[in-house]
Amino acid sequence: MKWIIVVGFALIIGSLASAMIFLIRDRGRTRNTVRALGFRVGFSIALFLFILFAHWMGWIQSTGVPIVTR
């Protein structure tokens, strides 16, 4: 399960890096930057939906944030 999430984050970071490279190299003249950023948004939404689905199926459990009282 952790590997799927790590791969998802790697795809998101890779798409963001490719958008930066296209922006620097093409100087905004082609649609490559927009396409790479669109893929990044798609990967982010897909990862979020997968995490919600995995929680719903019981594959992962939330641990919550402990409440500390003073």
Gaussian input, Z-matrix of N, CA and C with variables (Angstrom, degrees):
# hf/3-21g

backbone

0 1
 N
 C     1     B1
 C     2     B2     1     A1
 N     3     B3     2     A2     1     D1
 C     4     B4     3     A3     2     D2
 C     5     B5     4     A4     3     D3
 N     6     B6     5     A5     4     D4
 C     7     B7     6     A6     5     D5
 C     8     B8     7     A7     6     D6
 N     9     B9     8     A8     7     D7
 C    10    B10     9     A9     8     D8
 C    11    B11    10    A10     9     D9
 N    12    B12    11    A11    10    D10
 C    13    B13    12    A12    11    D11
 C    14    B14    13    A13    12    D12
 N    15    B15    14    A14    13    D13
 C    16    B16    15    A15    14    D14
 C    17    B17    16    A16    15    D15
 N    18    B18    17    A17    16    D16
 C    19    B19    18    A18    17    D17
 C    20    B20    19    A19    18    D18
 N    21    B21    20    A20    19    D19
 C    22    B22    21    A21    20    D20
 C    23    B23    22    A22    21    D21
 N    24    B24    23    A23    22    D22
 C    25    B25    24    A24    23    D23
 C    26    B26    25    A25    24    D24
 N    27    B27    26    A26    25    D25
 C    28    B28    27    A27    26    D26
 C    29    B29    28    A28    27    D27
 N    30    B30    29    A29    28    D28
 C    31    B31    30    A30    29    D29
 C    32    B32    31    A31    30    D30
 N    33    B33    32    A32    31    D31
 C    34    B34    33    A33    32    D32
 C    35    B35    34    A34    33    D33
 N    36    B36    35    A35    34    D34
 C    37    B37    36    A36    35    D35
 C    38    B38    37    A37    36    D36
 N    39    B39    38    A38    37    D37
 C    40    B40    39    A39    38    D38
 C    41    B41    40    A40    39    D39
 N    42    B42    41    A41    40    D40
 C    43    B43    42    A42    41    D41
 C    44    B44    43    A43    42    D42
 N    45    B45    44    A44    43    D43
 C    46    B46    45    A45    44    D44
 C    47    B47    46    A46    45    D45
 N    48    B48    47    A47    46    D46
 C    49    B49    48    A48    47    D47
 C    50    B50    49    A49    48    D48
 N    51    B51    50    A50    49    D49
 C    52    B52    51    A51    50    D50
 C    53    B53    52    A52    51    D51
 N    54    B54    53    A53    52    D52
 C    55    B55    54    A54    53    D53
 C    56    B56    55    A55    54    D54
 N    57    B57    56    A56    55    D55
 C    58    B58    57    A57    56    D56
 C    59    B59    58    A58    57    D57
 N    60    B60    59    A59    58    D58
 C    61    B61    60    A60    59    D59
 C    62    B62    61    A61    60    D60
 N    63    B63    62    A62    61    D61
 C    64    B64    63    A63    62    D62
 C    65    B65    64    A64    63    D63
 N    66    B66    65    A65    64    D64
 C    67    B67    66    A66    65    D65
 C    68    B68    67    A67    66    D66
 N    69    B69    68    A68    67    D67
 C    70    B70    69    A69    68    D68
 C    71    B71    70    A70    69    D69
 N    72    B72    71    A71    70    D70
 C    73    B73    72    A72    71    D71
 C    74    B74    73    A73    72    D72
 N    75    B75    74    A74    73    D73
 C    76    B76    75    A75    74    D74
 C    77    B77    76    A76    75    D75
 N    78    B78    77    A77    76    D76
 C    79    B79    78    A78    77    D77
 C    80    B80    79    A79    78    D78
 N    81    B81    80    A80    79    D79
 C    82    B82    81    A81    80    D80
 C    83    B83    82    A82    81    D81
 N    84    B84    83    A83    82    D82
 C    85    B85    84    A84    83    D83
 C    86    B86    85    A85    84    D84
 N    87    B87    86    A86    85    D85
 C    88    B88    87    A87    86    D86
 C    89    B89    88    A88    87    D87
 N    90    B90    89    A89    88    D88
 C    91    B91    90    A90    89    D89
 C    92    B92    91    A91    90    D90
 N    93    B93    92    A92    91    D91
 C    94    B94    93    A93    92    D92
 C    95    B95    94    A94    93    D93
 N    96    B96    95    A95    94    D94
 C    97    B97    96    A96    95    D95
 C    98    B98    97    A97    96    D96
 N    99    B99    98    A98    97    D97
 C   100   B100    99    A99    98    D98
 C   101   B101   100   A100    99    D99
 N   102   B102   101   A101   100   D100
 C   103   B103   102   A102   101   D101
 C   104   B104   103   A103   102   D102
 N   105   B105   104   A104   103   D103
 C   106   B106   105   A105   104   D104
 C   107   B107   106   A106   105   D105
 N   108   B108   107   A107   106   D106
 C   109   B109   108   A108   107   D107
 C   110   B110   109   A109   108   D108
 N   111   B111   110   A110   109   D109
 C   112   B112   111   A111   110   D110
 C   113   B113   112   A112   111   D111
 N   114   B114   113   A113   112   D112
 C   115   B115   114   A114   113   D113
 C   116   B116   115   A115   114   D114
 N   117   B117   116   A116   115   D115
 C   118   B118   117   A117   116   D116
 C   119   B119   118   A118   117   D117
 N   120   B120   119   A119   118   D118
 C   121   B121   120   A120   119   D119
 C   122   B122   121   A121   120   D120
 N   123   B123   122   A122   121   D121
 C   124   B124   123   A123   122   D122
 C   125   B125   124   A124   123   D123
 N   126   B126   125   A125   124   D124
 C   127   B127   126   A126   125   D125
 C   128   B128   127   A127   126   D126
 N   129   B129   128   A128   127   D127
 C   130   B130   129   A129   128   D128
 C   131   B131   130   A130   129   D129
 N   132   B132   131   A131   130   D130
 C   133   B133   132   A132   131   D131
 C   134   B134   133   A133   132   D132
 N   135   B135   134   A134   133   D133
 C   136   B136   135   A135   134   D134
 C   137   B137   136   A136   135   D135
 N   138   B138   137   A137   136   D136
 C   139   B139   138   A138   137   D137
 C   140   B140   139   A139   138   D138
 N   141   B141   140   A140   139   D139
 C   142   B142   141   A141   140   D140
 C   143   B143   142   A142   141   D141
 N   144   B144   143   A143   142   D142
 C   145   B145   144   A144   143   D143
 C   146   B146   145   A145   144   D144
 N   147   B147   146   A146   145   D145
 C   148   B148   147   A147   146   D146
 C   149   B149   148   A148   147   D147
 N   150   B150   149   A149   148   D148
 C   151   B151   150   A150   149   D149
 C   152   B152   151   A151   150   D150
 N   153   B153   152   A152   151   D151
 C   154   B154   153   A153   152   D152
 C   155   B155   154   A154   153   D153
 N   156   B156   155   A155   154   D154
 C   157   B157   156   A156   155   D155
 C   158   B158   157   A157   156   D156
 N   159   B159   158   A158   157   D157
 C   160   B160   159   A159   158   D158
 C   161   B161   160   A160   159   D159
 N   162   B162   161   A161   160   D160
 C   163   B163   162   A162   161   D161
 C   164   B164   163   A163   162   D162
 N   165   B165   164   A164   163   D163
 C   166   B166   165   A165   164   D164
 C   167   B167   166   A166   165   D165
 N   168   B168   167   A167   166   D166
 C   169   B169   168   A168   167   D167
 C   170   B170   169   A169   168   D168
 N   171   B171   170   A170   169   D169
 C   172   B172   171   A171   170   D170
 C   173   B173   172   A172   171   D171
 N   174   B174   173   A173   172   D172
 C   175   B175   174   A174   173   D173
 C   176   B176   175   A175   174   D174
 N   177   B177   176   A176   175   D175
 C   178   B178   177   A177   176   D176
 C   179   B179   178   A178   177   D177
 N   180   B180   179   A179   178   D178
 C   181   B181   180   A180   179   D179
 C   182   B182   181   A181   180   D180
 N   183   B183   182   A182   181   D181
 C   184   B184   183   A183   182   D182
 C   185   B185   184   A184   183   D183
 N   186   B186   185   A185   184   D184
 C   187   B187   186   A186   185   D185
 C   188   B188   187   A187   186   D186
 N   189   B189   188   A188   187   D187
 C   190   B190   189   A189   188   D188
 C   191   B191   190   A190   189   D189
 N   192   B192   191   A191   190   D190
 C   193   B193   192   A192   191   D191
 C   194   B194   193   A193   192   D192
 N   195   B195   194   A194   193   D193
 C   196   B196   195   A195   194   D194
 C   197   B197   196   A196   195   D195
 N   198   B198   197   A197   196   D196
 C   199   B199   198   A198   197   D197
 C   200   B200   199   A199   198   D198
 N   201   B201   200   A200   199   D199
 C   202   B202   201   A201   200   D200
 C   203   B203   202   A202   201   D201
 N   204   B204   203   A203   202   D202
 C   205   B205   204   A204   203   D203
 C   206   B206   205   A205   204   D204
 N   207   B207   206   A206   205   D205
 C   208   B208   207   A207   206   D206
 C   209   B209   208   A208   207   D207

   B1=1.4480
   B2=1.5380
   B3=1.3369
   B4=1.4667
   B5=1.5204
   B6=1.3427
   B7=1.4581
   B8=1.5169
   B9=1.3282
   B10=1.4665
   B11=1.5251
   B12=1.3113
   B13=1.4642
   B14=1.5322
   B15=1.3277
   B16=1.4681
   B17=1.5338
   B18=1.3303
   B19=1.4645
   B20=1.5311
   B21=1.3393
   B22=1.4654
   B23=1.5196
   B24=1.3317
   B25=1.4620
   B26=1.5305
   B27=1.3375
   B28=1.4640
   B29=1.5344
   B30=1.3371
   B31=1.4615
   B32=1.5250
   B33=1.3168
   B34=1.4664
   B35=1.5312
   B36=1.3274
   B37=1.4618
   B38=1.5314
   B39=1.3336
   B40=1.4668
   B41=1.5144
   B42=1.3307
   B43=1.4599
   B44=1.5266
   B45=1.3117
   B46=1.4603
   B47=1.5287
   B48=1.3266
   B49=1.4681
   B50=1.5304
   B51=1.3314
   B52=1.4631
   B53=1.5273
   B54=1.3267
   B55=1.4649
   B56=1.5293
   B57=1.3434
   B58=1.4645
   B59=1.5258
   B60=1.3235
   B61=1.4673
   B62=1.5250
   B63=1.3281
   B64=1.4636
   B65=1.5276
   B66=1.3312
   B67=1.4589
   B68=1.5259
   B69=1.3214
   B70=1.4632
   B71=1.5308
   B72=1.3301
   B73=1.4593
   B74=1.5271
   B75=1.3358
   B76=1.4719
   B77=1.5197
   B78=1.3106
   B79=1.4694
   B80=1.5248
   B81=1.3308
   B82=1.4526
   B83=1.5105
   B84=1.3332
   B85=1.4585
   B86=1.5279
   B87=1.3246
   B88=1.4711
   B89=1.5229
   B90=1.3190
   B91=1.4657
   B92=1.5178
   B93=1.3287
   B94=1.4617
   B95=1.5210
   B96=1.3131
   B97=1.4559
   B98=1.5202
   B99=1.3158
   B100=1.4660
   B101=1.5206
   B102=1.3163
   B103=1.4614
   B104=1.5341
   B105=1.3391
   B106=1.4625
   B107=1.5272
   B108=1.3291
   B109=1.4687
   B110=1.5284
   B111=1.3242
   B112=1.4661
   B113=1.5180
   B114=1.3423
   B115=1.4602
   B116=1.5205
   B117=1.3410
   B118=1.4636
   B119=1.5148
   B120=1.3283
   B121=1.4671
   B122=1.5277
   B123=1.3259
   B124=1.4606
   B125=1.5175
   B126=1.3407
   B127=1.4575
   B128=1.5270
   B129=1.3320
   B130=1.4616
   B131=1.5248
   B132=1.3228
   B133=1.4674
   B134=1.5234
   B135=1.3369
   B136=1.4595
   B137=1.5220
   B138=1.3265
   B139=1.4645
   B140=1.5189
   B141=1.3226
   B142=1.4588
   B143=1.5231
   B144=1.3306
   B145=1.4644
   B146=1.5225
   B147=1.3237
   B148=1.4599
   B149=1.5190
   B150=1.3289
   B151=1.4706
   B152=1.5197
   B153=1.3200
   B154=1.4673
   B155=1.5253
   B156=1.3365
   B157=1.4579
   B158=1.5286
   B159=1.3328
   B160=1.4614
   B161=1.5287
   B162=1.3086
   B163=1.4658
   B164=1.5206
   B165=1.3232
   B166=1.4637
   B167=1.5345
   B168=1.3333
   B169=1.4643
   B170=1.5311
   B171=1.3281
   B172=1.4537
   B173=1.5102
   B174=1.3375
   B175=1.4547
   B176=1.5195
   B177=1.3309
   B178=1.4563
   B179=1.5216
   B180=1.3304
   B181=1.4600
   B182=1.5265
   B183=1.3004
   B184=1.4572
   B185=1.5152
   B186=1.3162
   B187=1.4619
   B188=1.5215
   B189=1.3039
   B190=1.4500
   B191=1.5112
   B192=1.2938
   B193=1.4523
   B194=1.5295
   B195=1.3334
   B196=1.4637
   B197=1.5368
   B198=1.3217
   B199=1.4573
   B200=1.5219
   B201=1.3151
   B202=1.4572
   B203=1.5302
   B204=1.3155
   B205=1.4715
   B206=1.5042
   B207=1.3107
   B208=1.4671
   B209=1.4814
   A1=110.44
   A2=115.06
   A3=118.27
   A4=111.40
   A5=116.30
   A6=119.91
   A7=111.74
   A8=116.93
   A9=120.00
   A10=109.93
   A11=116.36
   A12=120.96
   A13=110.59
   A14=116.70
   A15=120.32
   A16=110.38
   A17=116.68
   A18=120.37
   A19=110.26
   A20=117.02
   A21=120.58
   A22=111.89
   A23=116.54
   A24=119.42
   A25=111.30
   A26=117.07
   A27=120.20
   A28=110.85
   A29=116.95
   A30=120.12
   A31=111.26
   A32=116.75
   A33=120.97
   A34=110.29
   A35=116.86
   A36=120.93
   A37=110.69
   A38=117.06
   A39=120.57
   A40=112.37
   A41=116.30
   A42=120.02
   A43=110.95
   A44=116.46
   A45=120.05
   A46=110.90
   A47=116.38
   A48=119.95
   A49=111.07
   A50=116.73
   A51=118.14
   A52=111.11
   A53=117.43
   A54=119.94
   A55=110.25
   A56=116.39
   A57=119.45
   A58=110.55
   A59=116.65
   A60=120.22
   A61=110.40
   A62=117.02
   A63=119.86
   A64=111.00
   A65=117.16
   A66=120.39
   A67=111.00
   A68=116.35
   A69=119.98
   A70=110.78
   A71=117.47
   A72=121.35
   A73=112.50
   A74=116.64
   A75=120.56
   A76=112.90
   A77=117.62
   A78=123.65
   A79=112.40
   A80=116.23
   A81=120.73
   A82=115.55
   A83=118.03
   A84=119.82
   A85=112.98
   A86=117.87
   A87=120.85
   A88=109.79
   A89=115.82
   A90=120.77
   A91=112.50
   A92=117.93
   A93=120.99
   A94=112.36
   A95=117.79
   A96=121.16
   A97=110.70
   A98=116.85
   A99=120.83
   A100=110.39
   A101=116.81
   A102=121.38
   A103=110.56
   A104=117.48
   A105=121.04
   A106=110.87
   A107=117.22
   A108=119.48
   A109=111.07
   A110=116.94
   A111=120.10
   A112=111.76
   A113=116.54
   A114=119.94
   A115=110.96
   A116=117.01
   A117=120.08
   A118=110.83
   A119=116.95
   A120=120.55
   A121=110.10
   A122=116.34
   A123=120.06
   A124=112.72
   A125=117.23
   A126=120.82
   A127=111.24
   A128=117.54
   A129=120.82
   A130=111.37
   A131=116.70
   A132=120.45
   A133=110.12
   A134=117.41
   A135=120.81
   A136=111.16
   A137=117.93
   A138=120.94
   A139=110.73
   A140=117.79
   A141=121.39
   A142=110.80
   A143=116.58
   A144=119.96
   A145=111.59
   A146=117.38
   A147=119.58
   A148=111.31
   A149=117.52
   A150=120.10
   A151=110.34
   A152=117.91
   A153=120.15
   A154=111.49
   A155=117.27
   A156=121.43
   A157=111.06
   A158=117.57
   A159=121.14
   A160=110.90
   A161=118.07
   A162=120.95
   A163=110.61
   A164=116.93
   A165=121.40
   A166=111.41
   A167=116.54
   A168=121.30
   A169=112.59
   A170=117.25
   A171=120.70
   A172=114.23
   A173=117.17
   A174=120.49
   A175=111.64
   A176=116.99
   A177=122.25
   A178=107.73
   A179=115.99
   A180=120.98
   A181=108.49
   A182=114.65
   A183=118.85
   A184=109.00
   A185=114.91
   A186=119.11
   A187=110.80
   A188=117.30
   A189=120.79
   A190=111.86
   A191=114.62
   A192=121.90
   A193=106.71
   A194=116.81
   A195=117.87
   A196=111.14
   A197=115.37
   A198=121.67
   A199=107.81
   A200=115.39
   A201=120.66
   A202=107.44
   A203=115.53
   A204=119.91
   A205=108.30
   A206=114.91
   A207=119.87
   A208=111.13
   D1=-40.72
   D2=-179.10
   D3=-64.95
   D4=-34.16
   D5=-178.50
   D6=-65.84
   D7=-35.81
   D8=179.29
   D9=-64.61
   D10=-41.85
   D11=-179.83
   D12=-68.75
   D13=-39.70
   D14=178.18
   D15=-63.98
   D16=-42.41
   D17=177.99
   D18=-63.94
   D19=-39.92
   D20=177.37
   D21=-60.75
   D22=-44.77
   D23=177.85
   D24=-65.52
   D25=-36.58
   D26=178.05
   D27=-64.44
   D28=-39.53
   D29=176.92
   D30=-64.23
   D31=-39.56
   D32=179.82
   D33=-65.10
   D34=-47.40
   D35=-179.68
   D36=-66.37
   D37=-40.11
   D38=178.55
   D39=-63.26
   D40=-40.31
   D41=178.39
   D42=-66.82
   D43=-38.54
   D44=177.80
   D45=-65.99
   D46=-39.68
   D47=178.42
   D48=-66.87
   D49=-40.07
   D50=179.01
   D51=-67.07
   D52=-34.19
   D53=176.08
   D54=-63.52
   D55=-39.60
   D56=178.93
   D57=-65.56
   D58=-41.01
   D59=179.55
   D60=-65.13
   D61=-43.69
   D62=178.17
   D63=-63.21
   D64=-38.06
   D65=-179.66
   D66=-65.45
   D67=-40.88
   D68=-179.52
   D69=-72.75
   D70=-43.85
   D71=-175.17
   D72=-73.91
   D73=-47.37
   D74=-175.31
   D75=-88.63
   D76=-14.81
   D77=-177.70
   D78=55.69
   D79=35.46
   D80=174.67
   D81=77.62
   D82=11.19
   D83=-178.39
   D84=-82.39
   D85=-22.46
   D86=179.70
   D87=-111.74
   D88=172.39
   D89=-179.11
   D90=-89.97
   D91=8.12
   D92=-176.81
   D93=-62.76
   D94=-38.75
   D95=179.67
   D96=-64.42
   D97=-45.10
   D98=179.80
   D99=-64.20
   D100=-40.56
   D101=179.69
   D102=-63.93
   D103=-43.76
   D104=-179.88
   D105=-65.52
   D106=-39.90
   D107=177.74
   D108=-69.11
   D109=-32.95
   D110=174.94
   D111=-64.50
   D112=-41.39
   D113=175.38
   D114=-62.25
   D115=-38.77
   D116=179.51
   D117=-61.89
   D118=-43.75
   D119=178.06
   D120=-62.98
   D121=-42.67
   D122=178.32
   D123=-62.21
   D124=-43.79
   D125=177.62
   D126=-63.68
   D127=-39.01
   D128=179.54
   D129=-64.65
   D130=-44.59
   D131=179.26
   D132=-65.45
   D133=-41.83
   D134=179.72
   D135=-63.50
   D136=-41.31
   D137=178.51
   D138=-65.37
   D139=-42.46
   D140=179.00
   D141=-61.88
   D142=-45.06
   D143=179.36
   D144=-66.75
   D145=-35.50
   D146=176.68
   D147=-65.15
   D148=-41.04
   D149=178.81
   D150=-64.94
   D151=-41.21
   D152=176.07
   D153=-62.50
   D154=-42.92
   D155=179.17
   D156=-64.65
   D157=-42.66
   D158=179.36
   D159=-63.84
   D160=-37.10
   D161=176.64
   D162=-67.59
   D163=-40.80
   D164=179.39
   D165=-64.64
   D166=-37.91
   D167=179.71
   D168=-77.43
   D169=-12.97
   D170=-179.85
   D171=88.39
   D172=9.25
   D173=179.00
   D174=-70.62
   D175=-30.56
   D176=176.26
   D177=-129.49
   D178=150.19
   D179=178.11
   D180=-122.22
   D181=142.41
   D182=176.13
   D183=-81.63
   D184=141.35
   D185=-179.41
   D186=-95.96
   D187=-20.04
   D188=179.94
   D189=76.70
   D190=171.99
   D191=178.77
   D192=-108.05
   D193=122.59
   D194=-178.93
   D195=-68.43
   D196=138.40
   D197=178.66
   D198=-92.21
   D199=120.61
   D200=-178.34
   D201=-105.40
   D202=121.26
   D203=176.70
   D204=-103.98
   D205=146.01
   D206=-179.49
   D207=-105.52

